Amino acid sequence: MLQLYFSPMACSLASRIALMEAGLDAHYHQVHLLTKKVVHDDSDFHGASPKGAVPVLVLENGERLTESAAVLQYIADLKPETGLAPRFADPDRYRLQEWLSFIGAEIHKAFLFPTFWYKDDGSLAKPRARIAQTLSVPAAHLAGREFLVGHSFTVADAHLTWALLLLRPAGVDIAQWPSLSAYLERMQARPAVREAIATEMALRKTVAANPA
């Protein structure tokens, strides 16, 4: 069985969404990112991944895969019939990679990561000034479109859904981009997305109530 190392509402949420959209069973290992401990046995998370970051997907053969873009693509390719990623030789497959890279680099690492992990000593001024321009790109793309790539839900949508959910606690109101607000509402209406978010929100509340 696949295994996913995750932290509630971290970027690994996109991998949970992808697994659930694909109908794939997995064993989930919760990680406390501050202490780098695996919650169920208090083991050192670095034993699962020297990077100390989620997601980590343990494959059926025991090999481990890291980085959201790679993990999401792998999950999608396990169930090609679901359409979670365009098939090989389809030009949209490269559009998928384009969006996974953009979300990971320009929204996650350039803004969400420093916002939640760095002390705001003035160093966050540039990321905050840039995020509006960054978000204008998917906002324009989604004007008149239901999904990021093609005409169905893909793992790129799972990734962007997570990013948009984190923007509000990061101090960005996406209501100023109506296309993004409408998109997020559509994505949250999907049963698998709704269940994945509810599961991780409940776990996050537990972590907040019982900090390590």
C-alpha positions in Angstrom: 0.0 0.0 0.0 1.2 3.5 -0.7 2.2 5.6 2.3 2.0 9.4 2.6 3.9 11.5 5.1 2.0 14.7 5.6 1.4 17.6 7.9 -2.2 18.9 8.3 -2.9 21.7 5.7 0.7 21.8 4.5 1.3 21.4 0.8 0.9 17.6 1.2 -2.8 18.3 1.3 -2.7 18.4 -2.5 -1.3 14.8 -2.5 -4.1 13.6 -0.2 -6.6 15.2 -2.6 -5.0 13.5 -5.5 -5.0 10.1 -3.8 -8.7 10.5 -2.9 -9.6 11.8 -6.4 -7.8 8.7 -7.8 -9.6 6.3 -5.4 -6.2 5.0 -4.2 -5.9 3.6 -0.7 -2.9 4.9 1.3 -1.6 4.8 4.9 -1.0 8.3 6.2 1.8 9.2 8.6 1.3 12.6 10.3 4.4 14.7 10.8 5.0 17.6 13.2 7.0 19.9 11.0 8.4 22.0 13.9 9.8 19.1 15.8 10.4 16.9 12.7 8.8 14.0 14.5 6.4 11.4 13.1 3.3 11.7 15.4 2.3 8.1 15.8 5.7 6.8 17.0 7.7 9.9 17.8 10.4 8.8 15.3 12.7 11.2 13.5 11.1 12.3 10.3 14.5 12.7 8.7 14.6 8.9 8.7 11.8 9.1 6.1 13.2 12.0 4.2 16.6 13.8 4.8 14.9 16.9 3.4 12.6 17.0 6.4 9.7 18.3 4.3 6.4 16.9 3.2 5.0 15.3 1.1 6.9 12.0 1.1 5.2 9.2 -0.8 6.4 5.7 0.0 5.8 3.5 -3.1 4.7 -0.1 -3.2 8.3 -1.2 -3.6 9.5 0.8 -0.6 11.2 3.6 -2.6 10.4 7.1 -1.6 9.4 10.1 -3.7 9.5 13.7 -2.6 8.5 17.2 -3.9 4.9 17.9 -4.6 5.2 18.1 -8.4 6.8 14.7 -8.6 4.4 13.1 -6.1 1.3 14.5 -7.7 2.4 13.4 -11.2 3.2 9.9 -9.9 -0.2 9.6 -8.2 -1.9 10.7 -11.4 0.0 8.2 -13.5 -1.0 5.4 -11.3 -4.6 5.9 -12.5 -4.4 7.3 -16.0 -8.1 6.6 -16.6 -9.1 9.2 -14.0 -7.6 12.0 -16.1 -5.7 13.5 -13.2 -2.9 14.1 -15.7 -3.0 14.2 -19.5 -1.5 11.1 -21.1 1.9 10.9 -22.6 2.3 12.8 -25.9 -0.7 15.1 -25.1 0.5 18.7 -25.2 -1.5 19.4 -22.1 0.8 17.2 -20.1 3.4 19.9 -20.4 0.9 22.5 -19.4 0.3 20.5 -16.3 4.0 20.6 -15.5 4.0 24.3 -16.2 1.3 24.9 -13.6 2.8 22.6 -11.0 6.1 24.4 -11.3 4.4 27.8 -11.2 2.4 27.1 -8.1 5.3 25.5 -6.3 7.8 28.2 -7.1 5.8 31.4 -7.4 3.0 30.9 -4.8 4.3 28.3 -2.4 8.1 29.0 -2.1 8.1 32.6 -3.0 5.2 33.7 -0.7 3.5 31.0 1.5 6.6 29.4 2.8 8.3 32.6 4.0 5.1 34.0 5.3 4.4 31.1 7.6 8.0 30.2 8.5 10.0 33.5 8.7 9.8 36.2 11.2 8.3 39.4 9.6 11.3 41.7 10.2 10.8 43.6 7.0 12.0 40.7 4.8 8.5 39.8 3.8 7.8 43.1 2.1 9.0 42.0 -1.3 7.0 38.7 -1.3 3.9 40.6 -0.2 4.3 43.2 -2.9 4.7 40.6 -5.6 1.9 38.2 -4.7 -0.8 40.2 -6.4 1.0 40.2 -9.7 1.6 36.4 -9.2 -2.0 35.7 -8.6 -3.1 37.7 -11.5 -1.7 35.0 -13.8 -4.0 32.1 -12.7 -6.8 34.6 -12.2 -6.6 35.7 -15.9 -6.2 32.1 -17.0 -9.3 30.9 -15.1 -11.5 33.6 -16.4 -14.0 31.6 -18.4 -12.3 28.3 -17.6 -13.4 25.6 -15.1 -10.0 23.9 -14.6 -6.3 24.8 -15.0 -5.6 22.3 -17.7 -8.0 21.0 -20.3 -11.6 20.3 -19.4 -11.3 18.2 -16.2 -9.8 18.1 -12.8 -6.1 17.4 -12.6 -3.4 17.3 -9.9 -2.6 20.9 -10.9 -6.0 21.8 -9.5 -5.3 19.9 -6.3 -2.1 21.9 -5.9 -3.7 25.3 -6.6 -6.7 24.6 -4.4 -4.3 24.0 -1.4 -2.4 27.2 -2.2 -5.6 29.3 -2.4 -6.8 27.9 0.9 -3.6 29.1 2.6 -3.7 32.6 1.2 -6.3 33.9 3.6 -4.4 33.0 6.8 -1.4 34.4 5.0 -3.2 37.8 4.8 -4.3 37.7 1.2 -8.0 38.0 0.4 -8.6 36.3 -2.9 -12.0 38.0 -3.2 -10.2 40.7 -5.2 -9.9 38.1 -8.0 -13.4 36.9 -8.7 -12.3 34.1 -11.0 -10.1 32.6 -8.2 -12.9 32.9 -5.6 -15.3 31.1 -8.0 -12.7 28.5 -8.8 -11.9 27.7 -5.2 -15.6 27.4 -4.5 -16.0 24.9 -7.3 -13.0 22.9 -6.2 -14.3 22.7 -2.6 -17.6 21.4 -3.8 -15.9 18.2 -5.1 -16.6 15.4 -2.6 -13.0 14.2 -2.5 -11.6 17.7 -2.1 -14.1 18.5 0.6 -13.4 15.3 2.5 -9.6 15.8 2.3 -9.8 19.4 3.6 -12.2 18.4 6.4 -9.9 15.6 7.5 -6.8 17.8 7.7 -8.6 20.7 9.3 -9.7 18.4 12.1 -6.2 17.1 12.5 -4.8 20.7 12.5 -7.2 21.6 15.3 -5.9 18.6 17.3 -2.3 19.7 16.8 -3.2 23.3 17.9 -4.9 22.0 21.0 -2.0 19.7 21.8 1.3 21.3 20.7 4.3 19.0 20.9 
